[in-house]
């Protein structure tokens, strides 16, 4: 289902819902802009979240942005492993719902 060419359809979405997409792009840009958290760390967070949401487009885009901001492969893998541990932790804690009182 992942086809990088689909990203070209974002322009069509921009034209079909211009105000909403304009707001989305502004929010998207602001979320990863330099601030209290450096861009490199924000992009590593984005990679970790993208691994959790399993969005290959986001993984690709934010891994590239993280590299541009100075991240290396070890940092990208560690970010992904943090996401994996939290996802596993969620499964473990949810398992408590299966137990009787």
C-alpha positions as CSV (number, residue, x, y, z in Angstrom):
1,X,0.0,0.0,0.0
2,X,3.0,2.3,0.5
3,X,3.7,4.2,-2.7
4,X,5.8,7.3,-2.4
5,X,4.1,8.6,-5.5
6,X,0.9,9.0,-3.5
7,X,2.4,12.0,-1.8
8,X,1.9,13.9,-5.1
9,X,-1.8,13.7,-4.3
10,X,-1.3,16.1,-1.4
11,X,-1.5,18.9,-3.9
12,X,-5.0,17.7,-4.9
13,X,-6.0,17.6,-1.3
14,X,-4.7,21.2,-0.9
15,X,-7.0,22.3,-3.7
16,X,-10.0,20.3,-2.4
17,X,-9.8,21.5,1.2
18,X,-7.6,24.6,1.0
19,X,-8.4,26.1,4.4
20,X,-8.1,22.8,6.4
21,X,-4.9,21.8,4.5
22,X,-3.4,25.3,5.0
23,X,-4.0,25.0,8.7
24,X,-2.6,21.4,8.7
25,X,0.6,22.5,6.9
26,X,1.1,25.4,9.3
27,X,0.6,23.2,12.3
28,X,2.9,20.5,10.9
29,X,5.6,23.1,10.3
30,X,5.3,24.7,13.7
31,X,5.3,21.3,15.5
32,X,8.8,20.5,14.3
33,X,10.3,24.0,14.3
34,X,13.2,24.9,16.6
35,X,11.9,25.7,20.1
36,X,12.6,24.5,23.6
37,X,13.3,21.1,22.0
38,X,15.8,21.2,19.2
39,X,14.7,20.1,15.7
40,X,16.9,17.0,15.8
41,X,15.1,15.7,18.8
42,X,11.7,16.7,17.5
43,X,12.4,14.7,14.3
44,X,13.5,11.7,16.4
45,X,10.3,11.9,18.4
46,X,8.4,12.0,15.1
47,X,10.2,8.9,13.9
48,X,9.3,7.1,17.1
49,X,5.7,8.1,16.8
50,X,5.6,7.2,13.2
51,X,6.9,3.7,14.1
52,X,4.1,3.4,16.6
53,X,1.4,4.6,14.2
54,X,3.1,2.5,11.5
55,X,3.1,5.2,8.9
56,X,5.8,4.5,6.3
57,X,5.4,7.9,4.8
58,X,6.1,9.6,8.1
59,X,9.0,7.3,8.9
60,X,10.6,8.1,5.6
61,X,10.1,11.8,5.8
62,X,11.0,12.3,9.4
63,X,14.0,10.0,9.3
64,X,15.3,12.1,6.4
65,X,14.6,15.3,8.3
66,X,16.3,13.9,11.4
67,X,19.4,13.0,9.4
68,X,19.4,16.6,7.9
69,X,19.2,17.9,11.5
70,X,22.3,15.8,12.5
71,X,20.8,12.5,13.7
72,X,22.7,9.3,12.8
73,X,21.5,5.7,12.4
74,X,22.2,4.8,16.0
75,X,19.9,7.6,17.2
76,X,17.2,6.6,14.7
77,X,17.3,3.0,15.9
78,X,17.2,4.1,19.6
79,X,14.2,6.3,18.9
80,X,12.5,3.4,17.2
81,X,13.3,1.1,20.1
82,X,11.8,3.6,22.6
83,X,8.7,3.5,20.6
84,X,8.8,-0.3,20.5
85,X,9.2,-0.6,24.3
86,X,6.3,1.8,24.9
87,X,4.1,-0.2,22.5
88,X,5.1,-3.4,24.2
89,X,4.5,-1.8,27.6
90,X,1.0,-0.8,26.5
91,X,0.3,-4.4,25.6
92,X,1.7,-5.6,29.0
93,X,-0.4,-3.2,31.0
94,X,-3.5,-3.8,29.0
95,X,-3.1,-7.5,29.8
96,X,-4.0,-6.6,33.4
97,X,-7.6,-6.2,32.1
98,X,-7.7,-9.9,31.3
99,X,-7.0,-10.9,34.8
100,X,-9.6,-11.6,37.4
101,X,-9.7,-9.6,40.6
